[in-house]
Amino acid sequence: MKNKQLSRYARLKLFVSAVVFCSLFVCASAPAKSADQVYVVVEYFKVKPENHLKYLEVEQKIWKPMHQERINQGIIVSWTLYAVEFTGAANSYNYVAITTYNDPETLENPWNAEIPAKVHPNMGLNEILDRTNKTREIVRSELYKGVAAIPSIPFADPAHYIQVNYMKVEPGKGSEYEALEKEVWMPIHEESIRSGKTVGWGLWEVIFPRGASRPYQFVTMNTFSDYSYVLELSFAESFKAIHPEEDFNEMMKKTNEARIIDRVELWDLIDYVVK
């Protein structure tokens, strides 16, 4: 029976639409203890223009209930689906699915092979996979470790908008960069949240894939409940409130020396599951 389950899981792993947000990105089942390590699997999908409605139907009607069952069984903490704003035919992906874990054992075995039949008794696994594969292409999958977040991951509800900043840090400088984010900028983000300009912030470190050719090693995220705040994002006032004796421009110079922003994206919440 165990071999049969592993075989079915292997098939799921090859085609699954979201075996995989946080950062911000995420919602919760039971509240996690602050000592829990959070792992985040992010999967990037490419959906052709003619398949958007079919893709969302597959995610929301077929996969979302199965992710809910994974939460109910304690396998994952949350699942969230975002659309990537301002994309076109030349972009490699336009949707992102995020799954959070707080147990390395469930990260290693993220599916109970009996879930599809339990959730969709009138739909075979081949039909599920066939319908899924016709609507989207998996571009890549990445594993992150949560380094810091406000509020703590998992969130009670995911933010509606996320500004995702992909950071390139020189080899051997990761600890220095983490300290800068947590000691200098994290209190500033807390002040920004208190002022109502943002609703959250997070810092993730890339676990896999990694290597010298990786374009980024960390991701930071600013989260918003209102679109207008996305367009007006500024931390100058929050910086002054937290570090009144420091020079904002000098700190920005120091920050820019510690990391290079590879790119910035805006994600828009589509759906999520929570216990």
Residue pairs with C-beta under 8 A, 6 or more apart in sequence:
4 113
5 112
5 113
5 114
6 113
8 113
8 125
9 109
9 111
9 113
11 125
11 129
12 19
12 111
12 113
12 116
12 125
12 129
13 19
13 111
15 129
15 132
15 133
16 111
16 132
17 43
17 45
17 58
17 59
17 63
17 97
17 132
17 136
17 138
18 43
18 59
18 63
18 67
18 79
18 81
18 97
18 99
19 41
19 43
19 99
19 110
19 111
19 141
20 41
20 42
20 43
20 79
20 97
20 98
20 99
20 141
21 40
21 42
21 78
21 80
21 82
21 96
21 97
21 98
21 99
21 100
21 158
22 38
22 40
22 78
22 80
22 98
22 100
22 144
22 146
22 149
22 153
22 154
22 202
22 204
22 221
23 40
23 98
23 146
23 149
23 153
23 162
23 164
23 200
23 202
23 204
23 219
23 221
23 223
24 149
24 153
24 155
24 158
24 159
24 162
24 200
24 201
24 202
24 221
24 222
24 223
25 40
25 80
25 82
25 98
25 158
25 159
25 162
25 202
25 221
25 223
25 267
26 40
26 77
26 78
26 80
26 98
26 100
26 153
26 154
26 155
26 158
26 272
27 78
27 79
27 80
27 154
27 155
27 156
27 157
27 158
27 272
27 273
27 274
28 77
28 78
28 154
28 155
28 156
28 274
28 275
29 71
29 72
29 74
29 76
29 77
29 78
29 154
29 274
29 275
30 275
31 154
32 38
32 77
32 102
32 152
32 153
32 154
34 152
36 102
37 102
37 104
37 145
37 146
38 77
38 100
38 101
38 102
38 145
38 146
38 149
38 153
38 154
39 100
39 101
39 102
39 104
39 107
39 143
39 144
39 145
39 146
39 207
40 98
40 99
40 100
40 101
40 143
40 144
40 145
40 146
40 204
41 98
41 99
41 100
41 101
41 107
41 110
41 141
41 142
41 143
41 144
42 96
42 97
42 98
42 141
42 142
42 144
43 96
43 97
43 98
43 138
43 140
43 141
43 142
44 92
44 93
44 95
44 96
44 138
44 139
44 140
44 141
44 142
45 55
45 93
45 94
45 95
45 96
45 97
45 136
45 137
45 138
45 139
46 91
46 92
46 93
46 94
46 95
46 136
46 137
46 139
47 55
47 94
47 95
47 135
47 136
47 137
51 134
51 135
51 136
54 134
54 135
55 95
55 135
55 136
56 270
58 131
58 132
58 135
58 136
59 81
59 97
59 270
59 271
60 271
62 120
62 123
62 128
62 131
62 132
63 132
64 79
64 271
64 273
65 119
65 120
66 115
66 116
66 119
66 120
67 76
67 79
67 99
67 273
68 273
68 275
69 115
69 118
69 119
70 76
70 79
70 110
70 111
70 112
70 115
71 77
71 78
71 79
71 273
71 274
71 275
72 275
73 112
73 115
74 106
75 106
75 109
75 110
75 111
75 112
76 99
76 100
76 101
76 106
76 110
77 100
77 101
77 102
77 153
77 154
78 98
78 99
78 100
78 154
78 158
78 272
78 273
78 274
79 97
79 98
79 99
79 272
79 273
80 97
80 98
80 99
80 158
80 269
80 271
80 272
81 95
81 96
81 97
81 98
81 269
81 270
81 271
81 272
82 95
82 96
82 97
82 98
82 162
82 267
82 268
82 269
82 270
83 94
83 95
83 267
83 268
83 270
84 91
84 93
84 94
84 95
84 96
84 265
84 266
84 267
84 268
85 265
85 266
85 267
85 268
86 266
87 93
87 94
92 139
93 139
93 140
95 136
95 270
96 267
99 110
100 153
100 154
101 107
101 110
107 143
116 123
116 125
116 128
117 125
120 128
142 206
142 208
142 209
143 206
143 207
143 208
144 204
144 205
144 206
144 207
144 219
145 204
145 205
145 207
146 153
146 202
146 203
146 204
147 178
147 181
147 182
147 203
147 204
147 205
147 218
148 178
148 181
148 182
148 186
148 202
148 203
149 200
149 201
149 202
149 203
150 186
150 189
150 190
150 193
150 200
150 201
150 202
151 200
153 202
155 200
156 274
157 272
157 274
158 269
158 272
159 199
159 200
159 223
159 224
159 225
159 269
160 224
160 225
160 268
160 269
161 223
161 224
161 225
161 226
161 227
161 230
161 266
161 267
161 268
161 269
162 221
162 222
162 223
162 224
162 266
162 267
162 269
163 221
163 222
163 223
163 224
163 230
163 233
163 264
163 265
163 266
164 219
164 220
164 221
164 264
164 265
164 266
164 267
165 219
165 220
165 221
165 222
165 261
165 264
166 215
166 216
166 218
166 219
166 261
166 262
166 263
166 264
166 265
167 177
167 216
167 217
167 218
167 219
167 220
167 259
167 260
167 261
167 262
168 215
168 216
168 217
168 259
168 260
168 261
168 262
169 177
169 217
169 218
169 258
169 259
169 260
171 212
173 258
174 205
174 217
174 218
176 258
177 218
177 258
177 259
178 203
178 205
178 218
180 254
180 255
180 258
181 203
181 220
182 203
184 243
184 251
184 255
185 235
185 255
186 201
186 203
187 242
188 235
188 238
188 239
188 242
188 243
189 198
189 201
189 222
189 235
189 238
190 201
191 238
191 241
191 242
192 198
192 201
192 235
192 238
193 199
193 200
193 201
195 237
195 238
197 229
197 232
197 233
197 238
198 222
198 223
198 224
198 229
198 233
199 223
199 224
199 225
200 221
200 222
200 223
201 220
201 221
201 222
201 223
202 220
202 221
202 223
203 218
203 219
203 220
203 221
204 218
204 219
204 220
204 221
205 217
205 218
206 214
206 216
206 217
206 218
206 219
210 217
215 262
216 262
218 259
222 233
224 230
230 266
236 248
239 246
239 248
239 251
240 248
243 251
